[in-house]
Amino acid sequence: MTVPGESEANYRELVENAGDIIYAHDLDGHFSWINKACERITGYSREEMLRKSIWEILAPEDVESLRSSVEPTLGSEQQLFEVEIVAKDGRRVPLELTSRLVYRGSVPVGVQGVARDVTERRSAAQALHESQERYALAAQGSNDGLWDWDLRRNKIFFSARWKAQLGAAEQEIGDDPDQWFDRVHPDDRERLFGDLGLHLEGRTPFLEVEHRVRHVDGGWRWMLVRGTAVRDGSGKAYRLAGSQTDITERKGAEEKLLHDALHDALTGLPNRSLFSDRLGQAMAFTQRRSDYRFAVLYLDIDRFKTINESLGHQTGDVLLMRVARRLAGCLRPGDTVARLGGDEFAVLLEDFTDPDEPIRTAERVHEALEAPHDLEGTEVFTSASIGIAMGSPKYTRADQLLRDADTAMYRAKDMGRGRHAVFQPGMHAHARAQLQLETDLRRAIDRNELRLNYQPVVSLESGTIVGCEALIIWMHPSRGLIPPNDFIPAAEDTGLILQIGRWALRQACAHACQWNEQLPRQHQISVSVNLSANQLVQTELLEHVREALGESRLDARRLRLEVTESVIMEHAGPATLLLAQLKNLGVHLLLDDFGTGYSSLSYLHNFRFDTLKIDRSFVSRLELPGKHAEIVRTIVSLARALSMEVVAEGVESAAQVAQLQNLCVESAQGYWFSRPVDAQGFAELLAARKAFPLPVPPLAHAARAL
């Protein structure tokens, strides 16, 4: 049994050791009693506190509110409020006061209370408030729409920006997931739900999917959705949150760029790449269907060069566009007409039953072209020479069929204007000439008749030489100088390109190292070497590059390996690993002839190219009216987005240089700067250290780039 004295002692001990401040003060605020907790919370000793009044330690802004609490009119009810005191070291300490007036009889004589340090609670509340404020600001200020899916309740919060992206007002979209999913394009739902399922099952680290969503105006918007699941201890997702970005403009730009890469800019017809793709599909059908017939018609406009030179290139372009329309009008649905370049067109006839259909089509073309063209008051008559090659399982590549159709076209030209001819096995004079070329080429390697010339690559900011492209030429003992375009295809067909390519690689690296040894470190130049399709599928290429770098002692960063777009398209599988290994050596990868092939956009990420080369076909049209500059601008923007450099080839005029400078292209090559020169000539160009004159002065160009 506890005696009264013991009970009072226990009570005093509890009060004395309490974690909160327990105090008493008179109506003037002077403390009459306070426990030891005051020392820990305020920094004052108990003795110091008993010599003070509460008004001395109270924050000035809280004095008035606390004074009102001791007014007799308030009665004896307990009160709860927060104040701040100033600790001995100057700190502000927030306290929660629970106090009441103490009466003697009916007269108030003082105040008793408990003061609790609420620093941590206030900090937590402030942190929560700031977090909520940050989220609100992010949701309001972000260009992305935000969403938060409570999987347990199956409710989704959509931010105002998310709804605005669909043209909806705040109240028009609730929290039902179907408010989102019912708006998804039918063709995209399977992909969206599939990716959602994979992420919710934990099979992907995050959600990232593109799909179309119906806008309030009835149109479709492309959206990029990203998100991450929150999981419980067992790994089950109970929440999924993320963002939605409107990528409609980007998708439009990609589709336009892809369309431009597959179509002729002048006529809008499919270009050679798209035509070859469709021809390849037709060839594949013949392997599966014995009754499937197809044919290629190769057309060349008679006397077009004369018309073009006499009436001007713009008039010639108008003629080509009109010819294109007439050709399209001669075909059945499902057939393809393409412009291969210049005044050459090709027609692919597919799945016909009448074996004479190709002849009948050629006759319709002749008839359609007979009508005169009125070109700005000048009446012009055109005709076409047409070569026909019948599809057959013997063909294994699209270019073989085109080659035979081209051969037949030249036979038709020999017969006179406006004629057509069907390819026959006897038309092999050209093939025999090619065979002789291949024989001579084998001897050329043994006799050291091959040479390397170098075309300077010039900075469009400074006008100085920053690199060069190595070009193989052939000094034939009887035919003289043979440019690469006349013998490289033969080298490809025979496999000699592997030996030639290895030789060119070693020579170029050796020359580049010699040049750089004579240059200051800040002016070191790079050399570009073209890789052929055959090289790109040979595992030995990696060792050949190592060998060339090791023998020459050239810094790997100064070697640029050029791969054409068409080679990547044709050999994407085997090229993937090899290009990655080459990249790991430190060499730079350059994508050549960009925009002349197809599907490049889908491979730019995969192959880690450092530089994009704008094809000469785009550069040559920069001075023409139309949107040619915008196409180049789009290519430059795409390269910038992928952190790639840009170089333009085929520059032949000051106007083209100025256009490229205005488009912020870093460097260029072409006859306007210099024709290809031999190694000694290039060394002399470097030694001169003269900057090429630029239409836009270097300082002005640098300012524009900024």
Helices and strands as residue ranges (DSSP letters): H 4-16, E 21-26, E 31-34, H 37-42, H 46-50, H 54-57, G 60-62, H 63-67, G 68-70, G 72-74, E 79-86, E 92-104, E 107-117, H 119-141, E 145-150, E 155-158, H 160-165, G 170-172, H 178-181, H 186-200, E 207-214, E 220-231, E 237-246, H 248-262, H 272-288, E 294-301, H 304-311, H 313-329, E 336-341, E 344-350, H 357-370, E 373-375, E 378-380, E 384-390, H 398-415, E 420-422, H 429-446, E 450-459, E 465-476, E 480-482, H 484-494, H 497-517, G 521-523, E 526-531, H 533-536, H 540-552, G 556-558, E 559-564, H 565-570, H 572-584, E 588-594, H 601-607, E 611-614, H 616-619, H 628-641, E 645-648, H 654-662, E 667-668, E 677-678, H 679-688, H 698-705
